[in-house]
Amino acid sequence: QVQLVESGGGLVQAGGSLRLSCAASGRTFSSYAMAWFRQAPGKEREFVAHISGSGTSTRYADSVKGRFTISRDNAKNTAFLQMSSLKPEDTAVYYCASTSVSGLYAYWGQGTQVTVSS
């Protein structure tokens, strides 16, 4: 059974940094892409960043490009989201997700809260 567990969220001032982690278990980690999504209060869940199974390909939402970096350590079955120059509008619950064999995001973590104060 695939399990994803996020950690690293918290309260930070605007302009600060946080690094989120997503520990995966239950499958061959390097075989599947990983992604981060976020959901702010009263808004729909939105895509943040994606990384291929090998880690060689990434893509980002325009709103975080240049500020956030997604990465992964396949030896440790963990994906990361390094967030810098944080803004109050980055406040949300952040979820990691993993694809199934179909390529769809089929597996989700429980989320970790990120709050950016102004």
Number of C-alpha atoms within 10 A of each C-alpha: 6 15 16 22 18 23 19 14 18 14 13 18 14 17 14 14 16 18 16 21 22 25 19 23 14 10 12 12 23 17 14 18 24 29 26 25 19 22 19 17 9 6 9 9 15 14 17 24 23 24 23 18 19 14 18 9 11 16 14 19 14 11 12 17 12 12 14 20 20 23 21 24 14 16 8 11 17 20 26 23 23 14 20 17 15 23 19 15 13 20 20 21 18 27 26 31 27 25 18 14 11 7 10 11 16 12 15 20 20 14 22 21 19 22 21 20 16 11
